[in-house]
Amino acid sequence: MKIVEIEWVDSNHAPGWTEIEETALFINSLSLKAKTVGYLFAEDDEQVSVVQSVAWKYKEDGAPSSVDGVMTIPKAAIIKRRVLK
């Protein structure tokens, strides 16, 4: 599995009712960029999935037997992506 770093734009939600002025300050003060590093697990036309950990247990073909920490990111949210060594 390739190790990848993906920079992406996250979504945000303000909880509860807020005054308009407070809401404007809230949304203008946020940094919504995020980075995820992990093993490339799956990809299709709409999304990329990476996992934080892989385990090999009694697999003769060399394929991982289990994974942990799956993060799926919509491709529309991806800013940059690169393969790490």
GUGUVEX-653471 format. One record per residue (C-alpha): residue in three letters; x, y, z; residue number from 1. Coordinates in Angstrom, 1 decimal. Each point is the difference from the previous one (the first is absolute). Layout:
! GUGUVEX-653471
VEXKOL code      X      Y      Z pos
VEXKOL  ala      X      Y      Z NUM
...
***
This chain:
! GUGUVEX-653471
VEXKOL code      X      Y      Z pos
VEXKOL  met    0.0    0.0    0.0   1
VEXKOL  lys    1.2    3.5   -0.8   2
VEXKOL  ile    0.4    2.6    2.8   3
VEXKOL  val   -1.7    3.2   -1.0   4
VEXKOL  glu   -0.4    3.5    1.3   5
VEXKOL  ile   -3.3    1.7   -0.9   6
VEXKOL  glu   -0.7    3.7    0.6   7
VEXKOL  trp   -3.7    0.7    0.0   8
VEXKOL  val   -2.7    2.5    0.9   9
VEXKOL  asp   -2.2   -1.0    3.0  10
VEXKOL  ser   -3.6    1.0    0.7  11
VEXKOL  asn   -1.2    1.8    3.1  12
VEXKOL  his   -3.1    0.3    2.1  13
VEXKOL  ala   -0.8    2.6    2.6  14
VEXKOL  pro   -2.1   -1.5    2.8  15
VEXKOL  gly   -3.3    1.5    1.0  16
VEXKOL  trp   -1.5    3.4   -0.7  17
VEXKOL  thr    2.4    2.9   -0.4  18
VEXKOL  glu   -0.4    3.7   -0.7  19
VEXKOL  ile    0.9    1.0   -3.6  20
VEXKOL  glu    3.0    2.0    1.1  21
VEXKOL  glu    1.4   -2.8    2.1  22
VEXKOL  thr   -0.5   -2.5   -2.9  23
VEXKOL  ala    1.9    2.2   -2.4  24
VEXKOL  leu    2.9    0.3    2.5  25
VEXKOL  phe   -0.1   -3.8    0.5  26
VEXKOL  ile    0.1   -1.0   -3.7  27
VEXKOL  asn    2.6    2.6   -0.8  28
VEXKOL  ser    2.4   -1.1    2.7  29
VEXKOL  leu    0.2   -3.6   -1.0  30
VEXKOL  ser    2.8   -1.8   -1.8  31
VEXKOL  leu   -1.7   -2.9   -1.8  32
VEXKOL  lys    3.1   -1.6   -1.6  33
VEXKOL  ala    1.0   -3.4    1.3  34
VEXKOL  lys    2.7   -2.5   -0.8  35
VEXKOL  thr   -0.3   -3.8    0.3  36
VEXKOL  val    2.8   -2.4   -0.3  37
VEXKOL  gly   -0.6   -3.7   -0.4  38
VEXKOL  tyr    0.1   -3.2   -2.1  39
VEXKOL  leu   -2.1    0.4   -3.2  40
VEXKOL  phe   -2.7   -2.6    0.4  41
VEXKOL  ala   -2.6    0.7   -2.7  42
VEXKOL  glu   -0.8    2.6   -2.7  43
VEXKOL  asp   -2.7    0.5   -2.5  44
VEXKOL  asp   -1.3    3.0   -2.1  45
VEXKOL  glu   -1.5    1.7    3.1  46
VEXKOL  gln    2.1   -0.7    3.0  47
VEXKOL  val    3.3   -1.2    1.5  48
VEXKOL  ser    0.3   -2.2    3.1  49
VEXKOL  val    3.2   -0.2    2.1  50
VEXKOL  val    0.6   -2.1    3.1  51
VEXKOL  gln    2.3    0.8    3.0  52
VEXKOL  ser    1.1   -3.5    0.7  53
VEXKOL  val    0.2   -3.4   -1.8  54
VEXKOL  ala    0.6   -3.4    1.4  55
VEXKOL  trp    1.2   -3.2   -1.6  56
VEXKOL  lys   -1.1   -3.2    1.7  57
VEXKOL  tyr    0.5   -3.4   -1.6  58
VEXKOL  lys   -0.4    1.3   -3.6  59
VEXKOL  glu    2.3   -1.8   -2.4  60
VEXKOL  asp   -0.8    2.3   -2.9  61
VEXKOL  gly    1.5    3.0    1.8  62
VEXKOL  ala   -3.3    1.9    0.1  63
VEXKOL  pro   -1.1    1.7    3.3  64
VEXKOL  ser   -2.4   -2.0    2.0  65
VEXKOL  ser   -1.5    3.0    1.9  66
VEXKOL  val    0.1    3.8    0.1  67
VEXKOL  asp   -0.8    2.7    2.6  68
VEXKOL  gly   -1.0    3.6   -0.2  69
VEXKOL  val   -1.7    0.4   -3.4  70
VEXKOL  met   -0.3    3.6   -1.2  71
VEXKOL  thr   -2.0    0.6   -3.2  72
VEXKOL  ile    0.5    3.4   -1.7  73
VEXKOL  pro   -2.2    1.2   -2.9  74
VEXKOL  lys    2.2    0.9   -3.0  75
VEXKOL  ala   -1.9    3.3   -0.3  76
VEXKOL  ala    1.6    1.0    3.3  77
VEXKOL  ile    3.6   -1.0   -0.9  78
VEXKOL  ile    2.4    2.9   -0.5  79
VEXKOL  lys    3.3   -1.9   -0.4  80
VEXKOL  arg    1.2   -3.5    0.2  81
VEXKOL  arg    3.4   -1.7   -0.1  82
VEXKOL  val    1.5   -3.4    0.5  83
VEXKOL  leu    2.5   -0.3    2.8  84
VEXKOL  lys    2.9   -2.4    0.2  85
***
